[in-house]
């Protein structure tokens, strides 16, 4: 997959089959659209093109609202799109100036003139252009004026999947990781860098590594313990993860700490990909470190039961 930062460097491609949107999380609903454009491209000897926007439009248009948390960083989204068979990912920098582009200007300047779209496929509820004025109905009304074919992923098709980024965010914020994973069609991921912590876990036989997520807009799920699988430099390890303030040791800041089973070596400064598989329990304040250690033994047993069945 080739990634374009902006539309300027995009060159001619064979019979472009195009879709556009934010595609946060690249969930099952998104995957339905991606599969459709892949099938069309294969049928007509074309190439798939996805137009997306970064930063997320709401982060630009409503900067004082701090409640939007995203399911995927740009790097995560690009990885999922590559795995979905997208040939060309066009990332348009979303600015306030760009937000003033009318739907017709967007169609003429980008969809037609620059991409030279052969077929455009969009979801029934996709909106574009200034004040979100454009959509399938607008395109359908003016389709005789455009040199491309148009296809809609219908409400029925999308509703059959029953998935939205909003539903997934709500599930994650409630600790319903299994539901979120079902909607995503894969395990929810947290990607970050291992940094040094207080090393309390090491003193009770459960050394943990602190995962630092550099993107403050990335949604971190509900506090609690999770069964996880962790990719460290291409090797996968089973483990358990705690998200929260560590009340047993009087922690005052929210951390993400992972304990890897059967791992030996130094994790500091390494990049890791944590895949959350199941929710184990809520975060709890124990009377002593010994009480915490006893619970961690139970957590490990429960996590291994879950992870060996996956």
C-alpha positions in Angstrom: 0.0 0.0 0.0 1.3 3.4 -0.9 0.6 6.3 1.4 0.3 9.9 0.2 0.5 12.8 2.6 -1.7 15.2 0.7 -3.3 14.9 -2.7 -0.5 16.7 -4.6 1.7 13.7 -5.2 -1.0 11.3 -6.2 -0.4 10.0 -9.7 -2.6 8.3 -12.2 -3.6 4.7 -11.3 -5.5 2.1 -13.2 -9.3 2.4 -13.0 -9.4 3.9 -9.5 -12.2 2.5 -7.3 -12.5 5.0 -4.5 -14.1 5.5 -1.1 -13.5 8.1 1.6 -14.1 8.7 5.3 -12.3 8.8 8.7 -12.4 5.0 9.1 -11.6 5.2 12.8 -11.0 1.7 14.1 -11.5 0.1 10.6 -14.3 -2.0 12.2 -16.6 -4.6 10.6 -18.8 -1.9 9.0 -15.8 -0.3 7.4 -14.4 -3.7 6.3 -17.6 -4.3 4.4 -16.9 -1.2 2.3 -13.3 -2.1 1.9 -14.1 -5.6 0.7 -16.6 -4.2 -1.8 -14.1 -1.8 -3.4 -11.5 -4.6 -3.5 -13.9 -6.9 -5.4 -14.9 -4.1 -7.8 -11.3 -3.3 -8.5 -10.5 -6.9 -9.2 -13.4 -7.2 -11.6 -12.4 -4.2 -13.7 -8.6 -4.5 -13.4 -8.5 -1.4 -11.2 -6.8 -0.3 -8.0 -8.4 0.7 -4.7 -8.0 4.2 -3.3 -9.1 5.3 0.2 -9.3 9.0 0.9 -9.1 9.9 4.6 -8.5 12.9 6.7 -6.0 13.7 9.5 -6.3 15.0 12.1 -9.8 13.8 12.7 -12.2 16.6 11.6 -13.7 17.0 15.1 -10.3 17.6 16.6 -9.9 20.6 14.3 -13.4 21.9 14.2 -14.0 21.6 17.9 -10.6 22.0 19.5 -12.0 23.0 22.9 -14.0 19.7 23.2 -11.7 17.2 24.8 -14.1 14.3 24.9 -13.3 12.7 21.5 -11.1 9.7 21.9 -10.1 7.7 18.8 -10.0 3.9 18.4 -6.9 4.1 16.2 -3.8 6.3 15.7 -2.9 7.0 12.2 -0.3 4.3 12.2 -2.7 1.7 13.5 -5.3 2.8 10.9 -2.8 2.5 8.1 -1.8 -1.0 9.2 -5.4 -2.2 9.3 -6.1 -0.6 5.9 -3.0 -2.3 4.4 -4.3 -5.7 5.8 -7.6 -5.0 4.1 -6.1 -4.8 0.7 -6.1 -1.0 0.0 -3.6 -0.1 -2.7 -3.5 3.7 -2.2 -4.1 5.6 1.0 -4.5 9.3 0.4 -4.3 11.4 3.6 -5.6 14.9 3.3 -4.5 17.3 6.0 -7.8 18.4 7.6 -7.6 22.1 8.3 -10.2 24.8 9.0 -9.4 26.1 5.4 -10.1 22.6 4.0 -13.3 22.4 6.0 -14.7 25.3 3.9 -14.4 23.3 0.7 -17.9 22.8 -0.7 -19.1 19.3 -1.5 -19.0 20.1 -5.2 -15.4 21.5 -5.0 -14.4 18.3 -3.2 -15.9 16.2 -6.0 -14.4 18.3 -8.8 -11.0 19.0 -7.4 -10.2 15.7 -5.7 -12.6 12.9 -6.8 -12.6 13.8 -10.5 -9.6 16.0 -11.4 -6.9 14.5 -9.1 -8.0 10.9 -8.5 -9.7 10.4 -11.9 -12.2 8.1 -10.1 -13.7 5.3 -12.2 -16.1 4.2 -9.4 -17.0 5.8 -6.1 -18.4 3.6 -3.3 -19.7 5.2 0.0 -21.8 4.3 3.0 -25.4 5.5 3.1 -24.6 7.9 5.9 -21.3 9.3 4.7 -21.1 13.1 4.6 -18.5 15.4 3.0 -17.9 19.1 2.1 -18.6 22.3 4.1 -21.1 21.7 6.9 -21.3 18.0 5.8 -23.6 19.1 2.9 -22.6 16.4 0.5 -23.7 12.7 0.6 -25.1 9.9 -1.5 -28.3 11.8 -2.3 -26.4 14.7 -3.5 -24.2 12.5 -5.7 -27.1 10.6 -7.0 -28.9 13.8 -8.0 -25.9 15.0 -10.0 -24.5 11.7 -11.2 -25.2 12.5 -14.9 -22.7 15.4 -14.6 -19.8 13.1 -13.3 -17.5 10.8 -15.3 -17.6 8.1 -12.6 -20.0 5.4 -11.5 -21.6 5.5 -8.1 -22.5 2.8 -5.6 -23.9 3.0 -2.1 -23.4 0.6 0.7 -27.1 0.7 1.8 -28.5 1.3 5.3 -29.7 -2.4 5.3 -26.2 -3.6 4.6 -24.6 -1.5 7.3 -27.4 -2.2 9.8 -26.9 -5.9 9.2 -23.5 -5.5 10.6 -24.8 -3.3 13.4 -21.5 -1.7 14.1 -20.3 1.9 14.6 -17.2 3.6 16.0 -19.5 5.2 18.6 -20.7 1.8 19.8 -17.2 0.5 20.1 -16.0 3.5 22.1 -18.9 3.0 24.5 -18.1 -0.7 24.9 -14.4 0.0 25.6 -15.2 2.8 28.1 -17.5 0.3 30.0 -14.9 -2.4 30.1 -16.8 -4.6 27.6 -13.8 -5.6 25.7 -15.3 -8.8 24.2 -18.1 -6.8 22.7 -15.7 -4.2 21.3 -13.5 -7.0 19.8 -16.6 -8.6 18.2 -17.5 -5.2 16.5 -13.9 -4.7 15.4 -13.5 -8.2 14.1 -10.2 -8.4 15.9 -8.7 -7.6 19.4 -8.4 -4.0 20.4 -4.8 -2.8 20.3 -2.8 -0.4 22.4 0.6 0.4 20.8 3.3 2.2 22.9 6.8 2.3 24.2 8.0 0.6 27.4 9.2 3.1 30.1 10.5 2.7 33.6 8.0 2.5 36.4 8.1 2.1 40.2 9.0 -1.6 39.9 6.6 -2.6 42.6 5.5 -5.7 40.6 9.0 -7.0 40.5 9.1 -7.0 44.4 6.1 -9.4 44.6 7.1 -11.7 41.7 5.0 -10.1 39.0 7.3 -7.7 37.1 5.4 -5.2 35.0 6.3 -3.0 32.2 4.8 0.5 31.8 3.3 1.1 28.4 3.5 4.8 27.4 1.1 5.7 24.7 2.3 9.0 23.1 -1.0 9.9 21.5 -3.3 11.5 24.0 -6.3 11.1 21.8 -6.1 7.3 21.8 -8.9 5.7 23.7 -7.6 3.7 26.7 -10.3 1.2 27.9 -12.0 1.1 31.3 -9.8 0.6 34.4 -9.2 -3.0 35.4 -7.3 -6.2 34.6 -7.2 -7.8 31.2 -5.9 -10.9 29.6 -3.7 -9.9 26.7 -1.3 -11.0 24.0 1.7 -8.8 23.4 3.8 -8.4 20.3 7.4 -7.7 21.2 9.7 -7.3 18.1 7.6 -9.9 16.2 7.3 -12.4 19.0 4.0 -12.9 20.8 3.7 -13.5 24.5 0.6 -14.1 26.7 0.2 -11.8 29.6 -2.1 -9.7 31.7 -2.6 -5.9 31.7 -3.7 -3.5 34.4 -5.1 -0.1 33.6 -5.7 2.3 36.4 -4.3 4.3 39.3 -2.8 1.4 41.4 -4.7 2.2 44.6 -2.9 -0.5 46.6 0.4 1.4 46.3 -1.3 4.9 46.5 -0.8 5.7 42.9 -2.0 9.1 41.7 -1.8 8.8 37.9 -3.4 6.4 35.5 -0.9 3.9 34.1 -1.0 0.9 31.7 1.1 -1.9 33.1 1.7 -5.3 31.4 3.1 -8.5 32.9 4.4 -10.9 30.3 4.3 -14.6 31.0 7.5 -16.6 30.1 9.4 -13.6 29.0 13.1 -13.0 29.8 15.0 -9.9 28.8 14.9 -6.1 28.9 11.8 -4.4 27.6 12.7 -0.8 28.2 12.4 1.5 25.2 11.0 -1.3 23.1 7.8 -0.8 21.1 5.0 -3.2 21.9 1.6 -3.9 20.6 -0.8 -5.1 23.3 -3.9 -6.9 22.1 -6.7 -6.9 24.7 -8.5 -10.3 24.7 -10.7 -10.4 27.8 -11.7 -8.4 30.8 -10.7 -10.1 34.1 -11.8 -7.9 36.9 -12.1 -4.3 38.1 -9.2 -2.5 39.7 -9.2 -3.1 43.4 -7.4 -1.7 46.4 -5.9 -4.5 48.5 -5.0 -4.2 52.2 -1.4 -5.2 51.5 1.1 -6.2 48.8 0.6 -9.8 49.8 -3.1 -9.5 49.1 -2.3 -8.0 45.7 0.2 -10.8 45.0 -2.4 -13.5 45.8 -4.9 -11.9 43.4 -2.3 -11.6 40.7 -1.8 -15.4 40.9 -5.5 -15.9 40.4 -5.5 -13.4 37.5 -2.7 -15.2 35.8 -4.5 -18.5 36.0 -7.7 -17.0 34.7 -5.8 -15.2 31.9 -4.0 -18.4 30.8 -7.3 -20.3 30.7 -8.8 -17.7 28.4 -5.7 -17.2 26.2 -5.0 -20.9 25.7 -8.6 -21.3 24.4 -8.3 -18.6 21.8 
